[in-house]
């Protein structure tokens, strides 16, 4: 087999591996973040208290709903 054909095969395999790895890692991270959101109610409550606000359960629920809607929109946009 000529050397130039071997080089082309190696380069194509490298490119396909990089593209495949990127998409597999992207899917894994999206699934992980969907199952384990980065902010929960307790963290939100602490952030509001640090900002000097007294968080009510209604306000926390509204903010969590808004954050979940934004996160779902980003997941749909990414797919």
N, CA, C and O atoms as a GROMACS GRO file, in nm:
protein
  316
    1UNK      N    1   0.086  -0.117   0.000
    1UNK     CA    2   0.000   0.000   0.000
    1UNK      C    3   0.091   0.124   0.000
    1UNK      O    4   0.187   0.132   0.077
    2UNK      N    5   0.060   0.218  -0.087
    2UNK     CA    6   0.141   0.340  -0.091
    2UNK      C    7   0.129   0.420   0.039
    2UNK      O    8   0.029   0.413   0.110
    3UNK      N    9   0.233   0.495   0.067
    3UNK     CA   10   0.241   0.572   0.191
    3UNK      C   11   0.133   0.679   0.195
    3UNK      O   12   0.075   0.702   0.302
    4UNK      N   13   0.105   0.744   0.085
    4UNK     CA   14   0.007   0.854   0.085
    4UNK      C   15  -0.133   0.804   0.117
    4UNK      O   16  -0.211   0.876   0.179
    5UNK      N   17  -0.168   0.681   0.078
    5UNK     CA   18  -0.300   0.625   0.112
    5UNK      C   19  -0.307   0.598   0.261
    5UNK      O   20  -0.410   0.622   0.324
    6UNK      N   21  -0.200   0.548   0.319
    6UNK     CA   22  -0.196   0.522   0.463
    6UNK      C   23  -0.210   0.653   0.540
    6UNK      O   24  -0.281   0.658   0.641
    7UNK      N   25  -0.145   0.759   0.494
    7UNK     CA   26  -0.156   0.889   0.561
    7UNK      C   27  -0.298   0.942   0.554
    7UNK      O   28  -0.350   0.994   0.653
    8UNK      N   29  -0.363   0.929   0.438
    8UNK     CA   30  -0.502   0.975   0.423
    8UNK      C   31  -0.594   0.897   0.516
    8UNK      O   32  -0.682   0.955   0.579
    9UNK      N   33  -0.575   0.766   0.526
    9UNK     CA   34  -0.658   0.683   0.613
    9UNK      C   35  -0.639   0.724   0.759
    9UNK      O   36  -0.736   0.732   0.834
   10UNK      N   37  -0.516   0.748   0.799
   10UNK     CA   38  -0.488   0.789   0.937
   10UNK      C   39  -0.553   0.924   0.969
   10UNK      O   40  -0.612   0.940   1.075
   11UNK      N   41  -0.542   1.019   0.878
   11UNK     CA   42  -0.600   1.152   0.899
   11UNK      C   43  -0.752   1.143   0.906
   11UNK      O   44  -0.814   1.207   0.992
   12UNK      N   45  -0.814   1.065   0.817
   12UNK     CA   46  -0.960   1.048   0.820
   12UNK      C   47  -1.006   0.982   0.950
   12UNK      O   48  -1.106   1.023   1.009
   13UNK      N   49  -0.934   0.881   0.994
   13UNK     CA   50  -0.969   0.814   1.120
   13UNK      C   51  -0.957   0.910   1.238
   13UNK      O   52  -1.041   0.908   1.328
   14UNK      N   53  -0.855   0.994   1.237
   14UNK     CA   54  -0.837   1.093   1.344
   14UNK      C   55  -0.951   1.194   1.345
   14UNK      O   56  -1.005   1.226   1.451
   15UNK      N   57  -0.988   1.243   1.228
   15UNK     CA   58  -1.097   1.341   1.219
   15UNK      C   59  -1.229   1.278   1.263
   15UNK      O   60  -1.304   1.340   1.339
   16UNK      N   61  -1.258   1.157   1.216
   16UNK     CA   62  -1.382   1.090   1.257
   16UNK      C   63  -1.385   1.063   1.407
   16UNK      O   64  -1.490   1.076   1.470
   17UNK      N   65  -1.272   1.027   1.465
   17UNK     CA   66  -1.265   1.004   1.609
   17UNK      C   67  -1.289   1.130   1.688
   17UNK      O   68  -1.359   1.128   1.789
   18UNK      N   69  -1.232   1.241   1.643
   18UNK     CA   70  -1.253   1.369   1.713
   18UNK      C   71  -1.398   1.414   1.705
   18UNK      O   72  -1.456   1.458   1.805
   19UNK      N   73  -1.458   1.404   1.587
   19UNK     CA   74  -1.598   1.446   1.571
   19UNK      C   75  -1.690   1.356   1.654
   19UNK      O   76  -1.779   1.405   1.723
   20UNK      N   77  -1.668   1.225   1.647
   20UNK     CA   78  -1.750   1.132   1.724
   20UNK      C   79  -1.734   1.154   1.874
   20UNK      O   80  -1.833   1.151   1.948
   21UNK      N   81  -1.612   1.175   1.920
   21UNK     CA   82  -1.588   1.201   2.061
   21UNK      C   83  -1.654   1.328   2.109
   21UNK      O   84  -1.707   1.333   2.220
   22UNK      N   85  -1.650   1.432   2.025
   22UNK     CA   86  -1.714   1.558   2.061
   22UNK      C   87  -1.864   1.539   2.083
   22UNK      O   88  -1.918   1.585   2.184
   23UNK      N   89  -1.930   1.472   1.989
   23UNK     CA   90  -2.075   1.456   2.002
   23UNK      C   91  -2.113   1.362   2.116
   23UNK      O   92  -2.214   1.384   2.182
   24UNK      N   93  -2.034   1.259   2.141
   24UNK     CA   94  -2.062   1.172   2.256
   24UNK      C   95  -2.045   1.246   2.388
   24UNK      O   96  -2.126   1.232   2.478
   25UNK      N   97  -1.939   1.326   2.399
   25UNK     CA   98  -1.916   1.403   2.522
   25UNK      C   99  -2.026   1.508   2.540
   25UNK      O  100  -2.071   1.531   2.652
   26UNK      N  101  -2.069   1.570   2.433
   26UNK     CA  102  -2.176   1.671   2.440
   26UNK      C  103  -2.306   1.608   2.489
   26UNK      O  104  -2.372   1.664   2.577
   27UNK      N  105  -2.342   1.493   2.435
   27UNK     CA  106  -2.465   1.424   2.476
   27UNK      C  107  -2.456   1.382   2.624
   27UNK      O  108  -2.552   1.398   2.699
   28UNK      N  109  -2.340   1.330   2.664
   28UNK     CA  110  -2.322   1.288   2.802
   28UNK      C  111  -2.340   1.407   2.898
   28UNK      O  112  -2.410   1.395   2.999
   29UNK      N  113  -2.279   1.521   2.866
   29UNK     CA  114  -2.289   1.638   2.954
   29UNK      C  115  -2.431   1.693   2.958
   29UNK      O  116  -2.478   1.735   3.064
   30UNK      N  117  -2.502   1.693   2.845
   30UNK     CA  118  -2.639   1.742   2.845
   30UNK      C  119  -2.728   1.653   2.932
   30UNK      O  120  -2.811   1.702   3.008
   31UNK      N  121  -2.710   1.522   2.919
   31UNK     CA  122  -2.788   1.430   3.003
   31UNK      C  123  -2.754   1.447   3.150
   31UNK      O  124  -2.843   1.445   3.235
   32UNK      N  125  -2.626   1.465   3.182
   32UNK     CA  126  -2.583   1.482   3.320
   32UNK      C  127  -2.642   1.610   3.380
   32UNK      O  128  -2.692   1.608   3.493
   33UNK      N  129  -2.638   1.719   3.306
   33UNK     CA  130  -2.691   1.845   3.358
   33UNK      C  131  -2.843   1.842   3.371
   33UNK      O  132  -2.900   1.908   3.457
   34UNK      N  133  -2.908   1.765   3.284
   34UNK     CA  134  -3.053   1.753   3.295
   34UNK      C  135  -3.092   1.674   3.421
   34UNK      O  136  -3.190   1.708   3.487
   35UNK      N  137  -3.015   1.571   3.454
   35UNK     CA  138  -3.043   1.490   3.572
   35UNK      C  139  -2.997   1.559   3.701
   35UNK      O  140  -3.059   1.541   3.806
   36UNK      N  141  -2.889   1.637   3.694
   36UNK     CA  142  -2.832   1.704   3.810
   36UNK      C  143  -2.820   1.853   3.783
   36UNK      O  144  -2.712   1.902   3.749
   37UNK      N  145  -2.930   1.927   3.799
   37UNK     CA  146  -2.920   2.070   3.771
   37UNK      C  147  -2.821   2.139   3.865
   37UNK      O  148  -2.808   2.100   3.980
   38UNK      N  149  -2.753   2.240   3.814
   38UNK     CA  150  -2.648   2.303   3.894
   38UNK      C  151  -2.699   2.385   4.012
   38UNK      O  152  -2.624   2.409   4.107
   39UNK      N  153  -2.825   2.428   4.010
   39UNK     CA  154  -2.879   2.509   4.120
   39UNK      C  155  -3.009   2.446   4.170
   39UNK      O  156  -3.097   2.413   4.090
   40UNK      N  157  -3.020   2.428   4.301
   40UNK     CA  158  -3.144   2.376   4.358
   40UNK      C  159  -3.207   2.484   4.447
   40UNK      O  160  -3.154   2.594   4.458
   41UNK      N  161  -3.319   2.452   4.510
   41UNK     CA  162  -3.394   2.551   4.588
   41UNK      C  163  -3.312   2.604   4.707
   41UNK      O  164  -3.316   2.723   4.737
   42UNK      N  165  -3.240   2.515   4.772
   42UNK     CA  166  -3.162   2.558   4.889
   42UNK      C  167  -3.052   2.656   4.849
   42UNK      O  168  -3.027   2.754   4.920
   43UNK      N  169  -2.986   2.631   4.738
   43UNK     CA  170  -2.883   2.723   4.691
   43UNK      C  171  -2.944   2.858   4.653
   43UNK      O  172  -2.887   2.963   4.680
   44UNK      N  173  -3.060   2.853   4.590
   44UNK     CA  174  -3.128   2.976   4.551
   44UNK      C  175  -3.169   3.057   4.674
   44UNK      O  176  -3.156   3.180   4.675
   45UNK      N  177  -3.217   2.989   4.776
   45UNK     CA  178  -3.255   3.055   4.901
   45UNK      C  179  -3.134   3.124   4.966
   45UNK      O  180  -3.144   3.237   5.013
   46UNK      N  181  -3.021   3.055   4.967
   46UNK     CA  182  -2.901   3.113   5.027
   46UNK      C  183  -2.852   3.234   4.946
   46UNK      O  184  -2.807   3.334   5.004
   47UNK      N  185  -2.860   3.226   4.813
   47UNK     CA  186  -2.817   3.338   4.730
   47UNK      C  187  -2.904   3.461   4.756
   47UNK      O  188  -2.854   3.573   4.764
   48UNK      N  189  -3.035   3.439   4.768
   48UNK     CA  190  -3.125   3.551   4.791
   48UNK      C  191  -3.099   3.613   4.928
   48UNK      O  192  -3.105   3.736   4.943
   49UNK      N  193  -3.070   3.531   5.028
   49UNK     CA  194  -3.041   3.584   5.161
   49UNK      C  195  -2.910   3.663   5.160
   49UNK      O  196  -2.899   3.765   5.229
   50UNK      N  197  -2.812   3.619   5.083
   50UNK     CA  198  -2.686   3.692   5.074
   50UNK      C  199  -2.703   3.826   5.004
   50UNK      O  200  -2.630   3.921   5.031
   51UNK      N  201  -2.801   3.834   4.914
   51UNK     CA  202  -2.827   3.961   4.845
   51UNK      C  203  -2.914   4.054   4.928
   51UNK      O  204  -2.944   4.166   4.886
   52UNK      N  205  -2.954   4.010   5.046
   52UNK     CA  206  -3.032   4.095   5.135
   52UNK      C  207  -3.182   4.082   5.116
   52UNK      O  208  -3.258   4.163   5.170
   53UNK      N  209  -3.228   3.983   5.042
   53UNK     CA  210  -3.371   3.961   5.022
   53UNK      C  211  -3.417   3.852   5.116
   53UNK      O  212  -3.344   3.758   5.147
   54UNK      N  213  -3.540   3.866   5.161
   54UNK     CA  214  -3.598   3.761   5.243
   54UNK      C  215  -3.681   3.673   5.150
   54UNK      O  216  -3.788   3.714   5.104
   55UNK      N  217  -3.633   3.553   5.121
   55UNK     CA  218  -3.699   3.470   5.020
   55UNK      C  219  -3.827   3.405   5.072
   55UNK      O  220  -3.827   3.340   5.177
   56UNK      N  221  -3.935   3.424   4.999
   56UNK     CA  222  -4.058   3.351   5.029
   56UNK      C  223  -4.061   3.226   4.941
   56UNK      O  224  -3.994   3.222   4.838
   57UNK      N  225  -4.136   3.128   4.981
   57UNK     CA  226  -4.143   3.003   4.903
   57UNK      C  227  -4.201   3.030   4.765
   57UNK      O  228  -4.161   2.968   4.667
   58UNK      N  229  -4.296   3.125   4.757
   58UNK     CA  230  -4.357   3.158   4.628
   58UNK      C  231  -4.251   3.216   4.533
   58UNK      O  232  -4.247   3.180   4.416
   59UNK      N  233  -4.168   3.305   4.583
   59UNK     CA  234  -4.065   3.367   4.500
   59UNK      C  235  -3.962   3.263   4.456
   59UNK      O  236  -3.916   3.265   4.342
   60UNK      N  237  -3.926   3.173   4.546
   60UNK     CA  238  -3.830   3.067   4.511
   60UNK      C  239  -3.888   2.976   4.405
   60UNK      O  240  -3.819   2.938   4.310
   61UNK      N  241  -4.016   2.939   4.420
   61UNK     CA  242  -4.080   2.854   4.320
   61UNK      C  243  -4.085   2.923   4.183
   61UNK      O  244  -4.062   2.859   4.081
   62UNK      N  245  -4.115   3.053   4.182
   62UNK     CA  246  -4.119   3.128   4.057
   62UNK      C  247  -3.982   3.128   3.990
   62UNK      O  248  -3.972   3.107   3.869
   63UNK      N  249  -3.878   3.152   4.067
   63UNK     CA  250  -3.743   3.157   4.011
   63UNK      C  251  -3.699   3.019   3.962
   63UNK      O  252  -3.636   3.009   3.856
   64UNK      N  253  -3.731   2.913   4.035
   64UNK     CA  254  -3.696   2.778   3.991
   64UNK      C  255  -3.770   2.742   3.862
   64UNK      O  256  -3.712   2.682   3.772
   65UNK      N  257  -3.897   2.779   3.853
   65UNK     CA  258  -3.974   2.752   3.732
   65UNK      C  259  -3.914   2.827   3.614
   65UNK      O  260  -3.900   2.771   3.505
   66UNK      N  261  -3.878   2.952   3.635
   66UNK     CA  262  -3.819   3.032   3.529
   66UNK      C  263  -3.684   2.972   3.485
   66UNK      O  264  -3.655   2.966   3.366
   67UNK      N  265  -3.603   2.930   3.581
   67UNK     CA  266  -3.473   2.872   3.548
   67UNK      C  267  -3.490   2.740   3.473
   67UNK      O  268  -3.415   2.712   3.379
   68UNK      N  269  -3.587   2.658   3.514
   68UNK     CA  270  -3.610   2.531   3.447
   68UNK      C  271  -3.658   2.552   3.304
   68UNK      O  272  -3.619   2.479   3.213
   69UNK      N  273  -3.744   2.652   3.283
   69UNK     CA  274  -3.791   2.682   3.147
   69UNK      C  275  -3.675   2.726   3.059
   69UNK      O  276  -3.664   2.684   2.944
   70UNK      N  277  -3.587   2.812   3.113
   70UNK     CA  278  -3.471   2.856   3.036
   70UNK      C  279  -3.379   2.739   3.004
   70UNK      O  280  -3.327   2.729   2.893
   71UNK      N  281  -3.359   2.651   3.101
   71UNK     CA  282  -3.272   2.536   3.080
   71UNK      C  283  -3.330   2.442   2.974
   71UNK      O  284  -3.258   2.393   2.888
   72UNK      N  285  -3.462   2.418   2.980
   72UNK     CA  286  -3.525   2.333   2.880
   72UNK      C  287  -3.516   2.395   2.741
   72UNK      O  288  -3.496   2.325   2.642
   73UNK      N  289  -3.531   2.528   2.734
   73UNK     CA  290  -3.521   2.596   2.605
   73UNK      C  291  -3.380   2.582   2.548
   73UNK      O  292  -3.363   2.564   2.428
   74UNK      N  293  -3.280   2.591   2.634
   74UNK     CA  294  -3.142   2.575   2.588
   74UNK      C  295  -3.116   2.432   2.540
   74UNK      O  296  -3.045   2.413   2.442
   75UNK      N  297  -3.171   2.333   2.609
   75UNK     CA  298  -3.152   2.195   2.567
   75UNK      C  299  -3.217   2.171   2.431
   75UNK      O  300  -3.160   2.104   2.346
   76UNK      N  301  -3.338   2.227   2.412
   76UNK     CA  302  -3.406   2.209   2.283
   76UNK      C  303  -3.330   2.281   2.173
   76UNK      O  304  -3.320   2.232   2.061
   77UNK      N  305  -3.275   2.398   2.205
   77UNK     CA  306  -3.200   2.476   2.107
   77UNK      C  307  -3.073   2.402   2.067
   77UNK      O  308  -3.032   2.406   1.950
   78UNK      N  309  -3.010   2.335   2.164
   78UNK     CA  310  -2.883   2.265   2.138
   78UNK      C  311  -2.904   2.139   2.053
   78UNK      O  312  -2.812   2.097   1.983
   79UNK      N  313  -3.020   2.081   2.059
   79UNK     CA  314  -3.045   1.957   1.983
   79UNK      C  315  -3.078   1.988   1.843
   79UNK      O  316  -3.102   1.897   1.764
   0.00000   0.00000   0.00000
